[in-house]
Amino acid sequence: MRLLFILLFLAFGASIFAQEPTQHPDTLLYRIIKTDGGELIGHILKENERELSVQLRDNRIIIVPQYIVKEIIVVKGEDLSQKGEFIGEDRFSTRYFITTNGLPMKKGQNYVQWNLFGPDFQFAVTDHFGLGVMTSWLAVPIIGTAKYSFDLGHKFQFAVGTMIGTTSWISLLGRDSNAGGALPFGTISVGDRRANLSVSGGYGVVWDSGDSDGRAITSIAGMIKVSSRISLVFDSFIVIKGTTKTHTEQTQNYVYNPNTGNYETQLVTTTIEDRKPGFGLFIPGIRWHQSEGKAFQFGFSGISYDGDLLPFPIPMVQWYRSL
């Protein structure tokens, strides 16, 4: 009798202290990101410390070990297409090819954009403020960036920022020690991290050895994520045409006078036009999301110079990597 009592007590205690699997509401859809960058979309039927039981959208049920699960995210209604297919956010939705928009980077979602000409590092200091640095493979120039974003509500955002550059180590040579540039800007955008459109404007100034020149700059850009892997991106960078200025220069030329048979000095006045033609760079392209925090972007450029539209044969190729 005593032995039977002990066995019943142990069995009862085991039923109390044994870990019950976590039950998830069947109506919730989850995005399960794995450590290898792959992901699954489905309903979590059961979960414990060892594994997940996941029902995929095609009704297959698979078992996922916990040690390969990096993150579990609830899928929102706006992450789905009208047909119910998962699209999700574009992790790099704050950036086009060149320009940015009013959306803030999420804190912790730092990234590097590798270009053919060099790297561009961007860091989210807070959920509204970001800092960055870009350069070429020769470290000339080195450009620092800063952006602060404001949420205006109803999918409207506004941001102010600046870019400040220097010729870096070339300044040690002495010739361009005072050369540099700055571009304060503002941008307003409408949309979210799946689809957005932005209009930006600023004033760029460059200086060199005491001389400076400035021009108004604007941009229209946008992106839309059309599937879980593909985003369509358009970017532009437009330098507004400046005012044409004229000035005169006077020089003394020696001219032969056939009447006297001598060379005589003659004052010559020349009118010179200082033209500042407009310039535009237009880049349509595609962004391929290879895995979580990893994307490849490709586009072809068109150039407008002084009213003429010209093709640019060198493609714009970029790689995004989360840091």
C-alpha positions as CSV (number, residue, x, y, z in Angstrom):
1,M,0.0,0.0,0.0
2,R,2.8,2.3,0.9
3,L,4.6,1.6,-2.4
4,L,1.4,2.3,-4.3
5,F,1.0,5.6,-2.6
6,I,4.5,6.7,-3.5
7,L,4.0,5.7,-7.2
8,L,0.7,7.7,-7.3
9,F,2.4,10.7,-5.7
10,L,5.3,10.7,-8.2
11,A,2.9,10.3,-11.2
12,F,0.8,13.2,-9.9
13,G,3.8,15.4,-9.3
14,A,5.2,14.7,-12.8
15,S,1.9,15.7,-14.3
16,I,2.1,19.1,-12.5
17,F,5.7,19.9,-13.1
18,A,6.0,18.6,-16.7
19,Q,6.3,21.4,-19.2
20,E,3.2,21.8,-21.3
21,P,3.7,22.9,-24.9
22,T,2.7,26.5,-25.6
23,Q,-0.5,26.7,-27.6
24,H,-0.7,29.5,-30.2
25,P,-4.0,30.9,-31.5
26,D,-4.6,29.2,-34.8
27,T,-5.8,32.4,-36.5
28,L,-2.3,34.1,-36.2
29,L,0.1,33.7,-39.0
30,Y,3.8,33.7,-38.2
31,R,7.0,34.4,-40.0
32,I,9.8,32.1,-38.7
33,I,13.3,33.3,-39.6
34,K,16.0,30.6,-39.4
35,T,19.6,31.0,-38.5
36,D,20.7,30.2,-42.1
37,G,18.6,33.1,-43.5
38,G,15.7,31.0,-44.7
39,E,12.2,31.5,-43.5
40,L,8.8,29.8,-43.1
41,I,5.3,31.3,-43.1
42,G,2.6,29.4,-41.3
43,H,0.6,28.8,-38.1
44,I,2.4,27.6,-35.0
45,L,0.4,24.6,-33.6
46,K,2.6,23.7,-30.7
47,E,5.9,25.0,-29.2
48,N,8.2,23.8,-26.5
49,E,11.9,24.3,-25.5
50,R,13.0,21.8,-28.2
51,E,10.8,22.4,-31.3
52,L,8.0,24.1,-33.1
53,S,5.1,22.4,-34.9
54,V,4.3,24.6,-37.8
55,Q,1.4,24.3,-40.3
56,L,2.4,25.8,-43.6
57,R,0.0,27.6,-45.9
58,D,-0.3,24.5,-48.1
59,N,-1.4,22.6,-44.9
60,R,1.8,20.7,-44.5
61,I,2.9,20.3,-40.9
62,I,6.6,20.3,-40.2
63,I,8.7,20.2,-37.1
64,V,11.3,22.9,-36.7
65,P,14.1,22.5,-34.0
66,Q,14.4,25.5,-31.7
67,Y,18.1,25.8,-32.2
68,I,17.7,26.9,-35.8
69,V,15.0,29.5,-35.1
70,K,16.5,33.0,-35.1
71,E,13.3,35.1,-34.8
72,I,9.5,34.6,-34.8
73,I,7.4,37.5,-36.1
74,V,3.6,37.9,-36.3
75,V,2.5,38.5,-39.8
76,K,0.2,41.6,-40.1
77,G,-2.6,42.0,-42.6
78,E,-0.7,44.7,-44.5
79,D,2.1,42.2,-45.1
80,L,-0.1,40.2,-47.3
81,S,-1.2,40.8,-50.9
82,Q,-4.8,40.9,-52.0
83,K,-4.5,37.2,-52.9
84,G,-3.2,36.4,-49.4
85,E,0.4,36.0,-50.4
86,F,3.1,37.1,-48.0
87,I,5.1,40.2,-49.1
88,G,6.3,41.8,-45.9
89,E,8.4,44.9,-45.4
90,D,11.4,45.9,-47.4
91,R,14.2,45.9,-44.8
92,F,16.1,48.6,-46.8
93,S,13.0,50.7,-47.6
94,T,14.6,53.9,-46.3
95,R,17.1,53.9,-49.2
96,Y,16.8,53.9,-53.0
97,F,19.9,53.9,-55.1
98,I,21.4,57.3,-54.0
99,T,18.8,59.2,-52.0
100,T,16.9,58.5,-48.9
101,N,13.3,59.3,-47.7
102,G,11.4,60.3,-44.5
103,L,11.1,56.8,-43.1
104,P,13.5,56.3,-40.1
105,M,15.8,53.3,-39.8
106,K,14.7,51.0,-37.0
107,K,17.2,50.9,-34.1
108,G,19.6,48.0,-34.5
109,Q,18.9,47.6,-38.3
110,N,22.3,49.0,-39.3
111,Y,23.5,48.1,-42.8
112,V,26.3,48.6,-45.4
113,Q,25.6,49.3,-49.0
114,W,28.5,48.1,-51.2
115,N,28.9,50.0,-54.5
116,L,31.3,49.5,-57.4
117,F,33.0,52.7,-56.3
118,G,33.0,52.1,-52.6
119,P,31.1,51.4,-49.3
120,D,28.3,53.3,-47.6
121,F,27.7,52.5,-43.9
122,Q,24.5,53.6,-42.1
123,F,23.8,53.3,-38.4
124,A,20.5,53.8,-36.5
125,V,21.4,55.6,-33.3
126,T,17.8,55.8,-32.3
127,D,14.5,55.0,-33.9
128,H,14.4,58.5,-35.4
129,F,18.1,59.5,-35.8
130,G,20.7,57.9,-38.1
131,L,24.4,58.6,-38.9
132,G,26.5,57.3,-41.8
133,V,29.7,57.5,-43.7
134,M,30.4,56.8,-47.3
135,T,33.6,56.9,-49.4
136,S,35.4,55.4,-52.4
137,W,37.9,52.6,-52.4
138,L,40.6,55.2,-52.4
139,A,39.0,57.0,-49.3
140,V,38.5,60.1,-51.4
141,P,36.3,61.8,-50.6
142,I,35.0,60.9,-47.2
143,I,31.4,62.0,-46.7
144,G,29.5,62.0,-43.3
145,T,25.7,61.8,-43.3
146,A,23.0,62.5,-40.7
147,K,19.2,62.3,-40.8
148,Y,16.4,62.9,-38.3
149,S,12.9,61.6,-39.1
150,F,9.5,62.8,-38.0
151,D,6.3,60.8,-38.2
152,L,3.5,63.0,-39.5
153,G,0.8,60.3,-39.2
154,H,-1.4,58.7,-41.9
155,K,1.7,57.2,-43.6
156,F,3.4,60.6,-44.0
157,Q,6.9,61.2,-42.9
158,F,9.3,64.1,-43.0
159,A,13.1,64.2,-42.5
160,V,15.9,66.7,-42.4
161,G,19.6,65.8,-42.8
162,T,22.9,66.8,-44.2
163,M,25.9,65.4,-46.0
164,I,29.4,66.9,-45.4
165,G,32.5,65.8,-47.3
166,T,36.2,66.3,-47.4
167,T,39.0,65.3,-49.7
168,S,40.6,63.4,-46.7
169,W,44.2,62.3,-47.3
170,I,44.6,64.4,-50.5
171,S,44.6,67.5,-48.2
172,L,48.0,66.3,-46.9
173,L,49.4,67.1,-50.4
174,G,48.6,70.8,-49.8
175,R,46.9,71.6,-53.0
176,D,43.3,70.8,-52.0
177,S,43.6,71.3,-48.3
178,N,40.5,73.5,-48.2
179,A,38.3,71.5,-50.7
180,G,35.0,70.0,-49.5
181,G,31.3,70.2,-49.9
182,A,28.0,70.1,-48.0
183,L,24.4,69.3,-48.8
184,P,21.7,70.1,-46.3
185,F,18.4,68.6,-47.4
186,G,14.8,67.9,-46.4
187,T,12.5,65.1,-47.7
188,I,8.8,64.3,-47.4
189,S,7.5,60.9,-48.1
190,V,4.2,59.0,-48.2
191,G,3.8,55.3,-47.7
192,D,5.3,52.6,-45.5
193,R,8.2,50.1,-45.6
194,R,6.4,48.1,-48.3
195,A,5.7,51.0,-50.8
196,N,6.6,54.7,-50.6
197,L,7.1,57.8,-52.7
198,S,9.3,60.7,-51.7
199,V,10.2,64.2,-52.8
200,S,13.5,65.8,-51.6
201,G,15.2,69.1,-52.0
202,G,18.4,70.7,-50.8
203,Y,21.2,73.1,-51.6
204,G,24.7,71.7,-52.4
205,V,27.8,73.8,-51.9
206,V,31.4,73.0,-52.9
207,W,34.4,75.0,-52.0
208,D,38.1,74.9,-52.9
209,S,40.8,77.3,-51.8
210,G,38.4,80.1,-50.8
211,D,36.2,79.8,-53.9
212,S,32.7,78.3,-53.5
213,D,29.7,77.5,-55.7
214,G,26.2,76.3,-54.9
215,R,23.2,74.9,-56.7
216,A,19.7,73.8,-55.7
217,I,19.2,70.0,-55.9
218,T,16.0,68.0,-55.9
219,S,14.9,64.4,-56.2
220,I,11.8,62.2,-56.9
221,A,12.1,58.6,-55.8
222,G,10.0,55.6,-54.9
223,M,9.9,51.9,-54.3
224,I,7.3,49.1,-54.0
225,K,7.8,45.5,-52.8
226,V,5.8,43.4,-55.3
227,S,6.7,40.0,-53.8
228,S,8.5,38.5,-50.9
229,R,11.8,38.6,-52.9
230,I,11.4,41.5,-55.4
231,S,11.2,45.3,-55.0
232,L,11.0,47.8,-57.8
233,V,13.0,50.9,-57.2
234,F,13.3,54.3,-58.9
235,D,15.7,57.1,-58.0
236,S,16.7,60.5,-59.4
237,F,19.2,63.2,-58.6
238,I,18.5,66.5,-60.3
239,V,20.8,69.6,-60.2
240,I,18.7,72.7,-61.1
241,K,20.0,74.9,-63.9
242,G,21.8,77.9,-62.6
243,T,21.7,81.5,-63.7
244,T,24.0,82.3,-66.7
245,K,26.3,85.2,-65.8
246,T,28.5,87.2,-68.2
247,H,31.6,89.2,-67.7
248,T,34.2,90.9,-69.9
249,E,37.9,90.5,-70.1
250,Q,40.3,93.0,-71.7
251,T,43.6,91.9,-73.2
252,Q,46.3,93.7,-75.2
253,N,47.3,92.2,-78.4
254,Y,50.1,93.2,-80.8
255,V,48.7,93.9,-84.2
256,Y,50.6,94.7,-87.4
257,N,49.8,98.1,-88.9
258,P,50.5,98.1,-92.6
259,N,50.3,101.9,-92.8
260,T,53.3,102.3,-90.4
261,G,54.9,99.0,-90.9
262,N,55.1,98.5,-87.1
263,Y,53.4,96.2,-84.6
264,E,51.1,98.2,-82.3
265,T,49.3,97.3,-79.1
266,Q,45.5,97.0,-79.4
267,L,43.0,96.7,-76.5
268,V,40.6,93.7,-77.2
269,T,37.4,93.3,-75.1
270,T,36.0,89.8,-74.9
271,T,32.5,88.8,-73.4
272,I,32.5,85.5,-71.6
273,E,29.4,83.6,-70.5
274,D,29.5,81.6,-67.3
275,R,26.9,78.9,-67.9
276,K,25.5,76.5,-65.3
277,P,23.5,73.9,-67.2
278,G,21.1,71.6,-65.5
279,F,22.0,67.9,-64.8
280,G,19.8,64.9,-64.0
281,L,20.5,61.3,-63.1
282,F,17.5,58.9,-63.4
283,I,17.8,55.2,-62.2
284,P,15.1,52.6,-62.5
285,G,16.0,49.2,-61.1
286,I,15.2,46.0,-59.2
287,R,16.1,44.9,-55.7
288,W,16.3,41.2,-55.0
289,H,15.9,40.1,-51.4
290,Q,18.2,37.1,-51.2
291,S,17.5,36.4,-47.5
292,E,16.9,38.2,-44.2
293,G,19.3,41.2,-44.1
294,K,20.8,40.5,-47.6
295,A,19.8,42.1,-50.9
296,F,21.2,42.8,-54.4
297,Q,20.2,45.8,-56.4
298,F,20.6,46.5,-60.1
299,G,19.6,49.4,-62.4
300,F,20.5,51.3,-65.5
301,S,20.9,55.1,-65.5
302,G,19.9,57.8,-67.9
303,I,21.5,61.2,-67.8
304,S,20.0,64.6,-68.7
305,Y,22.5,67.3,-69.4
306,D,21.6,70.8,-70.6
307,G,18.3,69.5,-72.0
308,D,19.7,66.4,-73.7
309,L,18.8,62.9,-72.5
310,L,21.7,60.5,-72.8
311,P,22.0,56.8,-71.9
312,F,24.7,55.8,-69.3
313,P,26.2,52.4,-70.3
314,I,27.6,51.6,-66.9
315,P,25.0,49.8,-64.7
316,M,24.3,50.8,-61.1
317,V,25.1,47.7,-59.0
318,Q,24.8,47.5,-55.2
319,W,24.8,45.0,-52.4
320,Y,23.0,45.5,-49.1
321,R,24.1,43.7,-46.0
322,S,22.8,44.1,-42.4
323,L,25.4,44.8,-39.8
